[in-house]
């Protein structure tokens, strides 16, 4: 059974734009691939390490997967692991939690 909550990692400017627009259309990578890349909870740290390692501050959105309906699909990544992909814009109304993460090279800290 798919998890009830999935996650999207954003840089602060993307989160600000989503709040203003009421929706998130995706990053350049998402637009190129034709869907918004999301993560299960146990995939978030790997996503951050792979795509956001040089970002000093991030916003991790906790999303109610049920709100996304059939537009959400679990598909294999290049390594065969299943990831959630959203074939639509991500509505702000699907966000049920916002977690801000900030760190330096030596220490990592999380703010909620």
Phi and psi restraints in degrees (value plus and minus 20) as a CYANA .aco file:
   2 UNK   PHI     -83.2   -43.2
   2 UNK   PSI     130.8   170.8
   3 UNK   PHI     -86.8   -46.8
   3 UNK   PSI     133.2   173.2
   4 UNK   PHI     -94.4   -54.4
   4 UNK   PSI     -47.3    -7.3
   5 UNK   PHI    -137.8   -97.8
   5 UNK   PSI     117.1   157.1
   6 UNK   PHI    -149.1  -109.1
   6 UNK   PSI     153.4   193.4
   7 UNK   PHI    -157.1  -117.1
   7 UNK   PSI     130.6   170.6
   8 UNK   PHI    -152.1  -112.1
   8 UNK   PSI     109.3   149.3
   9 UNK   PHI    -115.3   -75.3
   9 UNK   PSI     108.9   148.9
  10 UNK   PHI    -148.9  -108.9
  10 UNK   PSI     133.6   173.6
  11 UNK   PHI    -103.4   -63.4
  11 UNK   PSI     136.6   176.6
  12 UNK   PHI     -73.3   -33.3
  12 UNK   PSI     -58.2   -18.2
  13 UNK   PHI     -85.6   -45.6
  13 UNK   PSI     -53.6   -13.6
  14 UNK   PHI     -88.5   -48.5
  14 UNK   PSI     -60.4   -20.4
  15 UNK   PHI     -84.0   -44.0
  15 UNK   PSI     -63.3   -23.3
  16 UNK   PHI     -80.6   -40.6
  16 UNK   PSI     -65.0   -25.0
  17 UNK   PHI     -84.4   -44.4
  17 UNK   PSI     -57.6   -17.6
  18 UNK   PHI     -84.8   -44.8
  18 UNK   PSI     -61.6   -21.6
  19 UNK   PHI     -82.7   -42.7
  19 UNK   PSI     -60.4   -20.4
  20 UNK   PHI     -89.6   -49.6
  20 UNK   PSI     -59.2   -19.2
  21 UNK   PHI    -107.0   -67.0
  21 UNK   PSI     -43.8    -3.8
  22 UNK   PHI      63.0   103.0
  22 UNK   PSI     -16.1    23.9
  23 UNK   PHI    -177.9  -137.9
  23 UNK   PSI     139.7   179.7
  24 UNK   PHI    -141.6  -101.6
  24 UNK   PSI     102.9   142.9
  25 UNK   PHI    -109.1   -69.1
  25 UNK   PSI     -37.7     2.3
  26 UNK   PHI      96.0   136.0
  26 UNK   PSI     142.3   182.3
  27 UNK   PHI    -101.4   -61.4
  27 UNK   PSI     158.6   198.6
  28 UNK   PHI     -79.9   -39.9
  28 UNK   PSI     -59.4   -19.4
  29 UNK   PHI     -83.8   -43.8
  29 UNK   PSI     -64.4   -24.4
  30 UNK   PHI     -80.6   -40.6
  30 UNK   PSI     -67.2   -27.2
  31 UNK   PHI     -82.4   -42.4
  31 UNK   PSI     -58.5   -18.5
  32 UNK   PHI     -84.6   -44.6
  32 UNK   PSI     -61.8   -21.8
  33 UNK   PHI    -102.9   -62.9
  33 UNK   PSI     -36.2     3.8
  34 UNK   PHI      67.1   107.1
  34 UNK   PSI      -8.5    31.5
  35 UNK   PHI    -177.3  -137.3
  35 UNK   PSI     141.4   181.4
  36 UNK   PHI    -109.9   -69.9
  36 UNK   PSI     105.0   145.0
  37 UNK   PHI     -96.9   -56.9
  37 UNK   PSI     107.2   147.2
  38 UNK   PHI    -144.3  -104.3
  38 UNK   PSI     155.3   195.3
  39 UNK   PHI    -159.1  -119.1
  39 UNK   PSI     129.3   169.3
  40 UNK   PHI     -96.3   -56.3
  40 UNK   PSI     144.4   184.4
  41 UNK   PHI     -75.8   -35.8
  41 UNK   PSI     -61.3   -21.3
  42 UNK   PHI     -96.9   -56.9
  42 UNK   PSI     -22.9    17.1
  43 UNK   PHI    -122.7   -82.7
  43 UNK   PSI     -30.7     9.3
  44 UNK   PHI     -80.6   -40.6
  44 UNK   PSI     -66.5   -26.5
  45 UNK   PHI     -83.4   -43.4
  45 UNK   PSI     -57.2   -17.2
  46 UNK   PHI     -87.3   -47.3
  46 UNK   PSI     -58.6   -18.6
  47 UNK   PHI     -82.5   -42.5
  47 UNK   PSI     -64.5   -24.5
  48 UNK   PHI     -82.0   -42.0
  48 UNK   PSI     -66.2   -26.2
  49 UNK   PHI     -82.6   -42.6
  49 UNK   PSI     -58.2   -18.2
  50 UNK   PHI    -100.1   -60.1
  50 UNK   PSI     -61.3   -21.3
  51 UNK   PHI    -131.4   -91.4
  51 UNK   PSI     -36.0     4.0
  52 UNK   PHI    -150.0  -110.0
  52 UNK   PSI       0.6    40.6
  53 UNK   PHI     -78.1   -38.1
  53 UNK   PSI     -49.3    -9.3
  54 UNK   PHI    -116.8   -76.8
  54 UNK   PSI     -14.6    25.4
  55 UNK   PHI    -110.4   -70.4
  55 UNK   PSI     103.5   143.5
  56 UNK   PHI     -93.8   -53.8
  56 UNK   PSI     -40.6    -0.6
  57 UNK   PHI    -164.9  -124.9
  57 UNK   PSI     117.5   157.5
  58 UNK   PHI    -154.6  -114.6
  58 UNK   PSI     137.9   177.9
  59 UNK   PHI    -139.2   -99.2
  59 UNK   PSI     104.1   144.1
  60 UNK   PHI    -128.4   -88.4
  60 UNK   PSI      97.9   137.9
  61 UNK   PHI    -110.0   -70.0
  61 UNK   PSI     112.1   152.1
  62 UNK   PHI    -117.3   -77.3
  62 UNK   PSI     104.2   144.2
  63 UNK   PHI    -140.2  -100.2
  63 UNK   PSI     116.5   156.5
  64 UNK   PHI     -98.1   -58.1
  64 UNK   PSI      86.8   126.8
  65 UNK   PHI     -81.3   -41.3
  65 UNK   PSI     -51.8   -11.8
  66 UNK   PHI     -83.2   -43.2
  66 UNK   PSI     -50.1   -10.1
  67 UNK   PHI     -85.1   -45.1
  67 UNK   PSI     -47.6    -7.6
  68 UNK   PHI    -102.0   -62.0
  68 UNK   PSI     -39.3     0.7
  69 UNK   PHI      38.0    78.0
  69 UNK   PSI    -161.9  -121.9
  70 UNK   PHI     -91.1   -51.1
  70 UNK   PSI     -31.3     8.7
  71 UNK   PHI     -92.3   -52.3
  71 UNK   PSI     -34.2     5.8
  72 UNK   PHI    -116.1   -76.1
  72 UNK   PSI     105.7   145.7
  73 UNK   PHI    -149.8  -109.8
  73 UNK   PSI     121.5   161.5
  74 UNK   PHI    -116.3   -76.3
  74 UNK   PSI      97.1   137.1
  75 UNK   PHI    -153.1  -113.1
  75 UNK   PSI     131.7   171.7
  76 UNK   PHI     -90.5   -50.5
  76 UNK   PSI     121.1   161.1
  77 UNK   PHI    -107.2   -67.2
  77 UNK   PSI    -195.3  -155.3
  78 UNK   PHI     -79.8   -39.8
  78 UNK   PSI     -46.4    -6.4
  79 UNK   PHI    -116.3   -76.3
  79 UNK   PSI     -15.0    25.0
  80 UNK   PHI      70.2   110.2
  80 UNK   PSI     -31.4     8.6
  81 UNK   PHI     -91.0   -51.0
  81 UNK   PSI     120.3   160.3
  82 UNK   PHI    -101.0   -61.0
  82 UNK   PSI     110.8   150.8
  83 UNK   PHI    -144.9  -104.9
  83 UNK   PSI     129.2   169.2
  84 UNK   PHI     -99.6   -59.6
  84 UNK   PSI     112.4   152.4
  85 UNK   PHI    -144.6  -104.6
  85 UNK   PSI     113.8   153.8
  86 UNK   PHI    -127.5   -87.5
  86 UNK   PSI      99.2   139.2
  87 UNK   PHI    -116.3   -76.3
  87 UNK   PSI      36.4    76.4
  88 UNK   PHI    -195.0  -155.0
  88 UNK   PSI     153.6   193.6
  89 UNK   PHI     -90.6   -50.6
  89 UNK   PSI     132.3   172.3
  90 UNK   PHI    -112.2   -72.2
  90 UNK   PSI      92.8   132.8
  91 UNK   PHI     -97.2   -57.2
  91 UNK   PSI     121.7   161.7
  92 UNK   PHI     -77.3   -37.3
  92 UNK   PSI     -50.2   -10.2
  93 UNK   PHI     -84.7   -44.7
  93 UNK   PSI     -36.6     3.4
  94 UNK   PHI    -103.6   -63.6
  94 UNK   PSI     -33.1     6.9
  95 UNK   PHI    -100.3   -60.3
  95 UNK   PSI     101.7   141.7
  96 UNK   PHI    -131.9   -91.9
  96 UNK   PSI     -26.6    13.4
  97 UNK   PHI    -179.0  -139.0
  97 UNK   PSI     127.6   167.6
  98 UNK   PHI    -149.7  -109.7
  98 UNK   PSI     103.1   143.1
  99 UNK   PHI    -142.0  -102.0
  99 UNK   PSI     100.7   140.7
 100 UNK   PHI    -116.8   -76.8
 100 UNK   PSI     114.2   154.2
 101 UNK   PHI    -145.2  -105.2
 101 UNK   PSI     112.9   152.9
 102 UNK   PHI    -159.3  -119.3
 102 UNK   PSI     127.1   167.1
 103 UNK   PHI    -179.2  -139.2
 103 UNK   PSI     143.3   183.3
 104 UNK   PHI    -131.5   -91.5
 104 UNK   PSI     159.1   199.1
 105 UNK   PHI     -85.5   -45.5
 105 UNK   PSI     -53.3   -13.3
 106 UNK   PHI    -106.2   -66.2
 106 UNK   PSI     -62.7   -22.7
 107 UNK   PHI    -147.4  -107.4
 107 UNK   PSI     128.0   168.0
 108 UNK   PHI    -139.8   -99.8
 108 UNK   PSI     113.9   153.9
 109 UNK   PHI    -155.6  -115.6
 109 UNK   PSI     133.2   173.2
 110 UNK   PHI    -140.7  -100.7
 110 UNK   PSI     115.8   155.8
 111 UNK   PHI    -137.3   -97.3
 111 UNK   PSI     123.2   163.2
